[in-house]
Amino acid sequence: QVQLVESGGGLVQAGGSLRLSCAASGSILSVNDMGWYRQTPGEQRELVASITRGGNTNYADSVKGRFTISRDNAKNTVLLQMNSLKPEDTAVYYCNGNWWYGGYWGQGTQVTVSS
């Protein structure tokens, strides 16, 4: 069983920045991939960004050039740097990790971008 704990959400004005952090209770060296997803009320959860064990990254078109995902293996942490935030980025952001033995989700962190 792996626990993922997100932090770093909050309220920011449009154009501002936030950095989300996802701390895993176990090592992420063996994880297949980790990602950040977001969800707004009434909508499906969508992929924002992901990073593989080999360091390959993937981004939703809506965040390309503004968000950056990275990982710190020593701290078992995955980060999401979000710049040039827009009101439409407002959502609950969830961390996800997929190991060979199972996939896990964090509890989510709220990001609110005011116009």
MIVO-12702 format. One record per atom (N, C-alpha, C, O, CB): residue in three letters; atom name; x, y, z. Coordinates in steps of 0.2 Angstrom, whole numbers, plus 5000, padded with zeros to 4 digits. Each point is the difference from the previous one (the first is absolute). Glycine has a CB too. Example, Ala and Ser with C-alpha at 12.3 -4.5 7.8 and 13.67 -1.06 7.14 Angstrom:
residues 2
{'ALA','N',{5066,4972,5039}}
{'ALA','CA',{4996,5006,5000}}
{'ALA','C',{5004,5006,5000}}
{'ALA','O',{5005,4999,5003}}
{'ALA','CB',{4986,4995,5003}}
{'SER','N',{5007,5011,4990}}
{'SER','CA',{5004,5006,5001}}
{'SER','C',{4996,5005,5003}}
{'SER','O',{5003,5006,5001}}
{'SER','CB',{5003,4991,4989}}
***
This chain:
residues 115
{'GLN','N',{5004,4994,5000}}
{'GLN','CA',{4996,5006,5000}}
{'GLN','C',{5004,5006,5000}}
{'GLN','O',{5005,5001,5004}}
{'GLN','CB',{4986,4993,5002}}
{'VAL','N',{5008,5011,4990}}
{'VAL','CA',{5004,5006,4999}}
{'VAL','C',{4995,5006,5001}}
{'VAL','O',{4994,5000,4998}}
{'VAL','CB',{5014,4995,4994}}
{'GLN','N',{4994,5009,5012}}
{'GLN','CA',{4996,5007,5001}}
{'GLN','C',{5003,5005,4997}}
{'GLN','O',{5007,5001,5000}}
{'GLN','CB',{4990,4995,5011}}
{'LEU','N',{4999,5008,4985}}
{'LEU','CA',{5002,5006,4997}}
{'LEU','C',{4997,5006,5003}}
{'LEU','O',{4994,5000,5001}}
{'LEU','CB',{5008,4994,4988}}
{'VAL','N',{5002,5011,5013}}
{'VAL','CA',{4998,5006,5003}}
{'VAL','C',{5001,5006,4996}}
{'VAL','O',{5006,5002,4999}}
{'VAL','CB',{4995,4992,5013}}
{'GLU','N',{4994,5010,4986}}
{'GLU','CA',{5001,5006,4996}}
{'GLU','C',{5001,5006,5005}}
{'GLU','O',{4997,5000,5005}}
{'GLU','CB',{4997,4995,4985}}
{'SER','N',{5009,5010,5008}}
{'SER','CA',{5000,5006,5003}}
{'SER','C',{5002,5006,4995}}
{'SER','O',{5002,4998,4995}}
{'SER','CB',{5001,4996,5016}}
{'GLY','N',{4996,5012,4991}}
{'GLY','CA',{5002,5006,4996}}
{'GLY','C',{4994,5003,4997}}
{'GLY','O',{5001,5005,4996}}
{'GLY','CB',{5009,4989,5002}}
{'GLY','N',{4984,5004,5002}}
{'GLY','CA',{4994,5003,4997}}
{'GLY','C',{4999,5006,5004}}
{'GLY','O',{5002,5002,5005}}
{'GLY','CB',{4993,4987,4991}}
{'GLY','N',{5000,5015,5001}}
{'GLY','CA',{4998,5006,5003}}
{'GLY','C',{4997,5005,4995}}
{'GLY','O',{4998,4998,4995}}
{'GLY','CB',{5011,5001,5013}}
{'LEU','N',{4990,5007,4994}}
{'LEU','CA',{4997,5006,4996}}
{'LEU','C',{5005,5004,4997}}
{'LEU','O',{5005,5002,5004}}
{'LEU','CB',{4985,4998,5004}}
{'VAL','N',{5010,5001,4986}}
{'VAL','CA',{5005,5005,4997}}
{'VAL','C',{4996,5004,4994}}
{'VAL','O',{4995,4998,4997}}
{'VAL','CB',{5014,4993,5005}}
{'GLN','N',{4994,5014,4997}}
{'GLN','CA',{4997,5005,4994}}
{'GLN','C',{5002,4997,4994}}
{'GLN','O',{5005,4997,4999}}
{'GLN','CB',{4995,5013,5008}}
{'ALA','N',{4996,4991,4988}}
{'ALA','CA',{5002,4999,4993}}
{'ALA','C',{5007,5003,4998}}
{'ALA','O',{5001,5005,5002}}
{'ALA','CB',{4987,4994,4995}}
{'GLY','N',{5016,4996,5000}}
{'GLY','CA',{5007,5002,4998}}
{'GLY','C',{5005,4998,5005}}
{'GLY','O',{5006,5001,4999}}
{'GLY','CB',{4989,5009,4995}}
{'GLY','N',{5002,4988,5012}}
{'GLY','CA',{5005,4998,5005}}
{'GLY','C',{5002,4993,5000}}
{'GLY','O',{4999,4997,4995}}
{'GLY','CB',{4995,5011,5012}}
{'SER','N',{5010,4990,4998}}
{'SER','CA',{5003,4993,5000}}
{'SER','C',{4999,4996,5006}}
{'SER','O',{4999,5003,5006}}
{'SER','CB',{5010,5001,4987}}
{'LEU','N',{4990,4990,5007}}
{'LEU','CA',{5000,4995,5005}}
{'LEU','C',{5004,4994,4999}}
{'LEU','O',{5001,4998,4994}}
{'LEU','CB',{4988,5006,5009}}
{'ARG','N',{5014,4993,5002}}
{'ARG','CA',{5003,4994,4999}}
{'ARG','C',{4997,4995,5005}}
{'ARG','O',{5000,5000,5006}}
{'ARG','CB',{5011,5006,4991}}
{'LEU','N',{4987,4988,5000}}
{'LEU','CA',{4997,4995,5003}}
{'LEU','C',{5005,4994,5001}}
{'LEU','O',{5004,4999,4996}}
{'LEU','CB',{4985,5004,4999}}
{'SER','N',{5010,4994,5011}}
{'SER','CA',{5005,4995,5002}}
{'SER','C',{4996,4994,5002}}
{'SER','O',{4995,5000,5003}}
{'SER','CB',{5013,5008,5001}}
{'CYS','N',{4995,4986,4994}}
{'CYS','CA',{4996,4994,5001}}
{'CYS','C',{5006,4995,5004}}
{'CYS','O',{5005,4998,4996}}
{'CYS','CB',{4986,5003,4994}}
{'ALA','N',{5008,4998,5016}}
{'ALA','CA',{5005,4996,5004}}
{'ALA','C',{4997,4993,5000}}
{'ALA','O',{4994,4998,5002}}
{'ALA','CB',{5010,5012,5005}}
{'ALA','N',{5000,4985,4991}}
{'ALA','CA',{4998,4993,5000}}
{'ALA','C',{5003,4997,5007}}
{'ALA','O',{5006,5001,5002}}
{'ALA','CB',{4994,4998,4985}}
{'SER','N',{4996,4996,5016}}
{'SER','CA',{5003,4997,5006}}
{'SER','C',{5005,4995,4998}}
{'SER','O',{5004,4997,5005}}
{'SER','CB',{4985,5004,5000}}
{'GLY','N',{5012,4997,4989}}
{'GLY','CA',{5005,4995,4998}}
{'GLY','C',{5004,5002,4995}}
{'GLY','O',{4999,5006,4997}}
{'GLY','CB',{4993,4985,5006}}
{'SER','N',{5013,5006,4995}}
{'SER','CA',{5005,5002,4995}}
{'SER','C',{4996,5000,4993}}
{'SER','O',{4996,4996,4998}}
{'SER','CB',{5013,4999,5008}}
{'ILE','N',{4993,5011,4990}}
{'ILE','CA',{4997,5001,4993}}
{'ILE','C',{5005,4997,4995}}
{'ILE','O',{4999,5001,4994}}
{'ILE','CB',{4994,5009,5010}}
{'LEU','N',{5013,4987,4998}}
{'LEU','CA',{5004,4998,4995}}
{'LEU','C',{4998,4995,4996}}
{'LEU','O',{5001,4999,4994}}
{'LEU','CB',{5008,5003,5014}}
{'SER','N',{4986,4994,4995}}
{'SER','CA',{4997,4994,4996}}
{'SER','C',{4993,5002,4997}}
{'SER','O',{4997,4995,4997}}
{'SER','CB',{5010,4997,5011}}
{'VAL','N',{4991,5014,4993}}
{'VAL','CA',{4994,5001,4997}}
{'VAL','C',{5000,5000,4992}}
{'VAL','O',{5005,5003,4998}}
{'VAL','CB',{4992,5004,5013}}
{'ASN','N',{4998,4991,4986}}
{'ASN','CA',{4999,5000,4993}}
{'ASN','C',{4999,5007,4997}}
{'ASN','O',{5004,5002,4996}}
{'ASN','CB',{4992,4986,5005}}
{'ASP','N',{5000,5016,5003}}
{'ASP','CA',{4998,5006,4998}}
{'ASP','C',{4997,5004,5005}}
{'ASP','O',{4996,4997,5004}}
{'ASP','CB',{5004,5000,4984}}
{'MET','N',{5000,5009,5012}}
{'MET','CA',{4996,5004,5005}}
{'MET','C',{4998,5006,4996}}
{'MET','O',{5002,5003,4995}}
{'MET','CB',{5005,4994,5015}}
{'GLY','N',{4987,5006,4993}}
{'GLY','CA',{4997,5005,4996}}
{'GLY','C',{4995,5004,5005}}
{'GLY','O',{4999,4999,5005}}
{'GLY','CB',{5002,4994,4985}}
{'TRP','N',{4998,5013,5007}}
{'TRP','CA',{4995,5005,5003}}
{'TRP','C',{4994,5000,4996}}
{'TRP','O',{5000,5001,4994}}
{'TRP','CB',{5009,5006,5011}}
{'TYR','N',{4985,4992,4998}}
{'TYR','CA',{4994,5001,4997}}
{'TYR','C',{4996,5006,5003}}
{'TYR','O',{5001,5002,5006}}
{'TYR','CB',{4999,4985,4991}}
{'ARG','N',{4995,5015,5000}}
{'ARG','CA',{4995,5005,5003}}
{'ARG','C',{4993,4998,4998}}
{'ARG','O',{4998,4997,4995}}
{'ARG','CB',{5011,5012,5005}}
{'GLN','N',{4987,4994,5005}}
{'GLN','CA',{4993,4999,4999}}
{'GLN','C',{4996,5006,5003}}
{'GLN','O',{5001,5002,5005}}
{'GLN','CB',{5000,4985,4996}}
{'THR','N',{4994,5015,4995}}
{'THR','CA',{4995,5005,5002}}
{'THR','C',{4993,4997,5001}}
{'THR','O',{4999,4994,4997}}
{'THR','CB',{5008,5015,4997}}
{'PRO','N',{4989,4994,5010}}
{'PRO','CA',{4993,4997,5001}}
{'PRO','C',{4996,4998,4993}}
{'PRO','O',{5000,5004,4996}}
{'PRO','CB',{5000,5002,5015}}
{'GLY','N',{4998,4988,4989}}
{'GLY','CA',{4996,4998,4994}}
{'GLY','C',{5004,4998,4994}}
{'GLY','O',{4997,4998,4995}}
{'GLY','CB',{4995,5009,5009}}
{'GLU','N',{5015,4993,4997}}
{'GLU','CA',{5004,4998,4994}}
{'GLU','C',{5004,4994,5002}}
{'GLU','O',{5001,4998,5006}}
{'GLU','CB',{4999,5014,4991}}
{'GLN','N',{5002,4985,4998}}
{'GLN','CA',{5005,4994,5001}}
{'GLN','C',{5007,5002,5002}}
{'GLN','O',{5002,5006,4998}}
{'GLN','CB',{4991,4988,4994}}
{'ARG','N',{5010,5002,5012}}
{'ARG','CA',{5007,5002,5001}}
{'ARG','C',{5004,4999,4994}}
{'ARG','O',{5000,4996,4996}}
{'ARG','CB',{4999,5000,5016}}
{'GLU','N',{5006,5009,4987}}
{'GLU','CA',{5004,5000,4994}}
{'GLU','C',{5007,5001,5002}}
{'GLU','O',{5002,5002,5005}}
{'GLU','CB',{4989,5003,4989}}
{'LEU','N',{5013,4992,5001}}
{'LEU','CA',{5007,5000,5001}}
{'LEU','C',{5003,5007,4999}}
{'LEU','O',{4998,5003,4995}}
{'LEU','CB',{5003,4985,5002}}
{'VAL','N',{5003,5014,5007}}
{'VAL','CA',{5004,5007,5000}}
{'VAL','C',{5007,4999,4997}}
{'VAL','O',{5002,5003,4995}}
{'VAL','CB',{4991,5002,5014}}
{'ALA','N',{5010,4990,4995}}
{'ALA','CA',{5007,4999,4998}}
{'ALA','C',{5002,4993,5003}}
{'ALA','O',{4998,4998,5005}}
{'ALA','CB',{5005,5014,4994}}
{'SER','N',{5002,4985,4998}}
{'SER','CA',{5002,4994,5002}}
{'SER','C',{5008,4999,4999}}
{'SER','O',{5003,5003,4995}}
{'SER','CB',{4986,4992,5003}}
{'ILE','N',{5014,5001,5006}}
{'ILE','CA',{5007,4998,4999}}
{'ILE','C',{5002,4993,5001}}
{'ILE','O',{4997,4997,5005}}
{'ILE','CB',{5006,5015,4999}}
{'THR','N',{5000,4985,4991}}
{'THR','CA',{5002,4993,5001}}
{'THR','C',{5006,4999,5004}}
{'THR','O',{5004,5004,5002}}
{'THR','CB',{4991,4994,4987}}
{'ARG','N',{5006,4995,5013}}
{'ARG','CA',{5006,4999,5003}}
{'ARG','C',{5007,5002,4997}}
{'ARG','O',{5005,5002,5003}}
{'ARG','CB',{4989,4988,5002}}
{'GLY','N',{5005,5010,4988}}
{'GLY','CA',{5006,5002,4997}}
{'GLY','C',{5001,5008,4999}}
{'GLY','O',{5004,5002,4997}}
{'GLY','CB',{4995,4987,4997}}
{'GLY','N',{4996,5014,5008}}
{'GLY','CA',{5000,5008,5000}}
{'GLY','C',{4996,5003,4994}}
{'GLY','O',{5000,5006,4999}}
{'GLY','CB',{5011,4993,5007}}
{'ASN','N',{4986,4997,4990}}
{'ASN','CA',{4996,5002,4995}}
{'ASN','C',{4994,5004,5002}}
{'ASN','O',{4997,4997,5005}}
{'ASN','CB',{5007,4994,4987}}
{'THR','N',{4994,5015,5006}}
{'THR','CA',{4995,5003,5002}}
{'THR','C',{4994,5001,4995}}
{'THR','O',{5002,5000,4994}}
{'THR','CB',{5006,5006,5013}}
{'ASN','N',{4986,4995,4995}}
{'ASN','CA',{4994,5001,4996}}
{'ASN','C',{4996,5005,5003}}
{'ASN','O',{4999,5000,5006}}
{'ASN','CB',{5002,4988,4989}}
{'TYR','N',{4996,5017,5001}}
{'TYR','CA',{4996,5005,5002}}
{'TYR','C',{4994,5001,4996}}
{'TYR','O',{4999,4999,4994}}
{'TYR','CB',{5011,5007,5010}}
{'ALA','N',{4984,4996,5000}}
{'ALA','CA',{4994,5002,4996}}
{'ALA','C',{5002,5006,4996}}
{'ALA','O',{5004,5004,5002}}
{'ALA','CB',{4989,4991,5007}}
{'ASP','N',{5004,5006,4985}}
{'ASP','CA',{5001,5005,4996}}
{'ASP','C',{4998,5007,5003}}
{'ASP','O',{5004,5005,4999}}
{'ASP','CB',{4993,4988,4992}}
{'SER','N',{4999,5007,5014}}
{'SER','CA',{4998,5006,5003}}
{'SER','C',{5005,5003,5005}}
{'SER','O',{4999,5006,5002}}
{'SER','CB',{4989,4990,4997}}
{'VAL','N',{5017,5000,5003}}
{'VAL','CA',{5005,5002,5005}}
{'VAL','C',{5007,5000,4997}}
{'VAL','O',{5004,5002,5003}}
{'VAL','CB',{4988,4994,5006}}
{'LYS','N',{5009,5002,4985}}
{'LYS','CA',{5006,5000,4997}}
{'LYS','C',{5003,5007,5000}}
{'LYS','O',{4997,5005,4998}}
{'LYS','CB',{5000,4985,4995}}
{'GLY','N',{5009,5010,5009}}
{'GLY','CA',{5004,5007,5000}}
{'GLY','C',{4999,5003,5006}}
{'GLY','O',{5003,5005,5002}}
{'GLY','CB',{4996,4996,4986}}
{'ARG','N',{4996,4997,5017}}
{'ARG','CA',{4999,5004,5006}}
{'ARG','C',{5001,4995,5006}}
{'ARG','O',{5002,5003,5005}}
{'ARG','CB',{4989,5004,4989}}
{'PHE','N',{5008,4987,5005}}
{'PHE','CA',{5001,4995,5006}}
{'PHE','C',{5006,4996,4999}}
{'PHE','O',{5002,4998,4994}}
{'PHE','CB',{4986,5002,5008}}
{'THR','N',{5016,4998,5003}}
{'THR','CA',{5005,4996,5000}}
{'THR','C',{5000,4994,5005}}
{'THR','O',{4999,5002,5006}}
{'THR','CB',{5008,5007,4989}}
{'ILE','N',{4993,4985,5003}}
{'ILE','CA',{5000,4995,5005}}
{'ILE','C',{5007,4997,5001}}
{'ILE','O',{5004,5000,4995}}
{'ILE','CB',{4985,4997,5002}}
{'SER','N',{5013,5002,5009}}
{'SER','CA',{5007,4997,5001}}
{'SER','C',{5000,4995,5006}}
{'SER','O',{4995,5000,5004}}
{'SER','CB',{5010,5011,4992}}
{'ARG','N',{5000,4986,5005}}
{'ARG','CA',{5000,4995,5006}}
{'ARG','C',{5007,5001,5004}}
{'ARG','O',{5005,5001,4997}}
{'ARG','CB',{4987,4991,4996}}
{'ASP','N',{5007,5007,5013}}
{'ASP','CA',{5006,4999,5004}}
{'ASP','C',{5000,4994,5004}}
{'ASP','O',{4997,4998,5005}}
{'ASP','CB',{5003,5014,4997}}
{'ASN','N',{5004,4983,4995}}
{'ASN','CA',{5000,4993,5002}}
{'ASN','C',{5003,5000,5007}}
{'ASN','O',{4998,4995,5004}}
{'ASN','CB',{5004,5001,4984}}
{'ALA','N',{5003,5008,5014}}
{'ALA','CA',{5002,5000,5007}}
{'ALA','C',{4995,5001,5005}}
{'ALA','O',{5000,4998,5006}}
{'ALA','CB',{5011,5006,4989}}
{'LYS','N',{4984,5001,5003}}
{'LYS','CA',{4995,5001,5005}}
{'LYS','C',{4993,4997,4999}}
{'LYS','O',{4995,5001,5003}}
{'LYS','CB',{5011,5010,4998}}
{'ASN','N',{4994,4984,4994}}
{'ASN','CA',{4994,4997,4998}}
{'ASN','C',{4995,5005,4998}}
{'ASN','O',{4994,4999,5003}}
{'ASN','CB',{5009,4991,5004}}
{'THR','N',{4998,5015,4990}}
{'THR','CA',{4995,5005,4998}}
{'THR','C',{5000,5002,4993}}
{'THR','O',{5005,5000,4996}}
{'THR','CB',{4998,5004,5015}}
{'VAL','N',{4991,4997,4987}}
{'VAL','CA',{4999,5003,4993}}
{'VAL','C',{4997,5007,5001}}
{'VAL','O',{4995,5001,5004}}
{'VAL','CB',{5003,4987,4991}}
{'LEU','N',{5004,5016,5001}}
{'LEU','CA',{4998,5007,5000}}
{'LEU','C',{4997,5002,4994}}
{'LEU','O',{5001,4998,4994}}
{'LEU','CB',{5008,5005,5013}}
{'LEU','N',{4986,5002,4993}}
{'LEU','CA',{4997,5003,4995}}
{'LEU','C',{5001,5008,5000}}
{'LEU','O',{4996,5003,5005}}
{'LEU','CB',{4996,4987,4994}}
{'GLN','N',{5012,5013,4998}}
{'GLN','CA',{5001,5007,5000}}
{'GLN','C',{4995,5003,4995}}
{'GLN','O',{5000,4998,4994}}
{'GLN','CB',{5012,5001,5009}}
{'MET','N',{4984,5005,4999}}
{'MET','CA',{4994,5003,4996}}
{'MET','C',{5001,5008,4999}}
{'MET','O',{5000,5003,5005}}
{'MET','CB',{4992,4988,4999}}
{'ASN','N',{5010,5011,4990}}
{'ASN','CA',{5001,5007,4999}}
{'ASN','C',{4994,5003,4996}}
{'ASN','O',{4997,4996,4996}}
{'ASN','CB',{5016,5002,5005}}
{'SER','N',{4987,5008,4999}}
{'SER','CA',{4995,5004,4995}}
{'SER','C',{4993,4997,5001}}
{'SER','O',{4997,4998,4995}}
{'SER','CB',{5012,5004,4997}}
{'LEU','N',{4989,4997,5014}}
{'LEU','CA',{4994,4997,5002}}
{'LEU','C',{4994,5004,4997}}
{'LEU','O',{5000,5006,5000}}
{'LEU','CB',{5005,4989,5010}}
{'LYS','N',{4990,5001,4988}}
{'LYS','CA',{4993,5003,4997}}
{'LYS','C',{4995,4998,5004}}
{'LYS','O',{5000,4994,5004}}
{'LYS','CB',{5004,5006,4985}}
{'PRO','N',{4990,5003,5011}}
{'PRO','CA',{4994,4998,5004}}
{'PRO','C',{4998,4993,4998}}
{'PRO','O',{4997,4997,5005}}
{'PRO','CB',{4999,5015,4996}}
{'GLU','N',{5005,4986,4993}}
{'GLU','CA',{4998,4994,4998}}
{'GLU','C',{5004,4994,5003}}
{'GLU','O',{4998,4994,4999}}
{'GLU','CB',{4997,5011,4991}}
{'ASP','N',{5010,4997,5013}}
{'ASP','CA',{5005,4995,5004}}
{'ASP','C',{4997,4998,5006}}
{'ASP','O',{5002,4995,5004}}
{'ASP','CB',{5008,5009,4990}}
{'THR','N',{4985,5000,5009}}
{'THR','CA',{4996,4998,5006}}
{'THR','C',{4998,4993,5000}}
{'THR','O',{4996,4998,4996}}
{'THR','CB',{5001,5014,5006}}
{'ALA','N',{5005,4984,5003}}
{'ALA','CA',{4998,4993,5001}}
{'ALA','C',{5003,4997,5006}}
{'ALA','O',{5004,5003,5003}}
{'ALA','CB',{4995,4996,4984}}
{'VAL','N',{4998,4995,5014}}
{'VAL','CA',{5004,4996,5005}}
{'VAL','C',{5005,4996,4997}}
{'VAL','O',{4998,4997,4995}}
{'VAL','CB',{4992,5003,5013}}
{'TYR','N',{5016,5001,4994}}
{'TYR','CA',{5006,4996,4997}}
{'TYR','C',{5002,4994,5004}}
{'TYR','O',{5000,5000,5006}}
{'TYR','CB',{5004,5011,4989}}
{'TYR','N',{4996,4983,5001}}
{'TYR','CA',{5002,4994,5003}}
{'TYR','C',{5006,4997,4998}}
{'TYR','O',{5002,5001,4994}}
{'TYR','CB',{4986,4997,5007}}
{'CYS','N',{5016,4999,5003}}
{'CYS','CA',{5006,4997,4998}}
{'CYS','C',{4998,4992,4999}}
{'CYS','O',{4996,4997,5004}}
{'CYS','CB',{5011,5012,5003}}
{'ASN','N',{4996,4988,4988}}
{'ASN','CA',{4999,4993,4999}}
{'ASN','C',{5007,4997,4999}}
{'ASN','O',{5005,5003,4997}}
{'ASN','CB',{4984,4999,4998}}
{'GLY','N',{5012,4992,5007}}
{'GLY','CA',{5006,4996,4999}}
{'GLY','C',{4998,4993,4998}}
{'GLY','O',{4996,4997,5004}}
{'GLY','CB',{5011,5010,5004}}
{'ASN','N',{4997,4990,4988}}
{'ASN','CA',{4998,4993,4997}}
{'ASN','C',{5007,4996,5001}}
{'ASN','O',{5004,5001,4997}}
{'ASN','CB',{4987,5003,4995}}
{'TRP','N',{5008,4991,5013}}
{'TRP','CA',{5006,4995,5001}}
{'TRP','C',{4997,4994,4997}}
{'TRP','O',{4995,4999,4998}}
{'TRP','CB',{5009,5007,5013}}
{'TRP','N',{5001,4989,4989}}
{'TRP','CA',{4998,4994,4997}}
{'TRP','C',{4995,4996,5004}}
{'TRP','O',{4996,4996,4997}}
{'TRP','CB',{5016,5003,4998}}
{'TYR','N',{4988,5003,5011}}
{'TYR','CA',{4995,4996,5005}}
{'TYR','C',{4993,5004,5001}}
{'TYR','O',{4996,4998,5003}}
{'TYR','CB',{5014,4997,5002}}
{'GLY','N',{4990,5011,4991}}
{'GLY','CA',{4993,5004,5001}}
{'GLY','C',{5001,5007,4999}}
{'GLY','O',{5005,5003,5000}}
{'GLY','CB',{4992,4989,5008}}
{'GLY','N',{4997,5011,4991}}
{'GLY','CA',{5000,5007,4999}}
{'GLY','C',{4997,5004,5006}}
{'GLY','O',{4996,4997,5003}}
{'GLY','CB',{5003,5001,4985}}
{'TYR','N',{5003,5008,5013}}
{'TYR','CA',{4998,5003,5006}}
{'TYR','C',{4999,5008,4999}}
{'TYR','O',{5003,5003,4995}}
{'TYR','CB',{5003,4989,5012}}
{'TRP','N',{4989,5011,4997}}
{'TRP','CA',{4998,5006,4999}}
{'TRP','C',{5001,5004,5007}}
{'TRP','O',{4999,4997,5005}}
{'TRP','CB',{4993,5000,4986}}
{'GLY','N',{5010,5009,5008}}
{'GLY','CA',{5000,5005,5006}}
{'GLY','C',{4993,5002,5001}}
{'GLY','O',{4995,4999,4997}}
{'GLY','CB',{5016,5004,5001}}
{'GLN','N',{4988,5001,5008}}
{'GLN','CA',{4993,5003,5002}}
{'GLN','C',{4998,5006,4996}}
{'GLN','O',{4994,5002,5000}}
{'GLN','CB',{5008,4993,5011}}
{'GLY','N',{5003,5008,4986}}
{'GLY','CA',{4999,5006,4996}}
{'GLY','C',{5001,5006,5003}}
{'GLY','O',{5000,5001,5007}}
{'GLY','CB',{4991,4993,4988}}
{'THR','N',{5011,5012,5002}}
{'THR','CA',{5001,5006,5002}}
{'THR','C',{4997,5005,4996}}
{'THR','O',{5000,5000,4994}}
{'THR','CB',{5010,4997,5011}}
{'GLN','N',{4986,5008,4998}}
{'GLN','CA',{4996,5005,4996}}
{'GLN','C',{5005,5006,4997}}
{'GLN','O',{5004,5002,5004}}
{'GLN','CB',{4986,4995,5003}}
{'VAL','N',{5009,5004,4987}}
{'VAL','CA',{5003,5006,4997}}
{'VAL','C',{4995,5004,4997}}
{'VAL','O',{4996,4998,4996}}
{'VAL','CB',{5014,4996,5001}}
{'THR','N',{4990,5013,5005}}
{'THR','CA',{4995,5004,4998}}
{'THR','C',{5004,5007,4997}}
{'THR','O',{5004,5003,5004}}
{'THR','CB',{4987,4993,5005}}
{'VAL','N',{5007,5005,4985}}
{'VAL','CA',{5003,5006,4997}}
{'VAL','C',{4995,5005,4999}}
{'VAL','O',{4995,4999,4996}}
{'VAL','CB',{5013,4994,4998}}
{'SER','N',{4993,5013,5009}}
{'SER','CA',{4995,5005,4999}}
{'SER','C',{5002,5005,4994}}
{'SER','O',{5006,5001,4998}}
{'SER','CB',{4992,4999,5014}}
{'SER','N',{4997,5003,4985}}
{'SER','CA',{5001,5004,4994}}
{'SER','C',{5001,5007,5002}}
{'SER','O',{5001,5004,4996}}
{'SER','CB',{4992,4988,4997}}
***
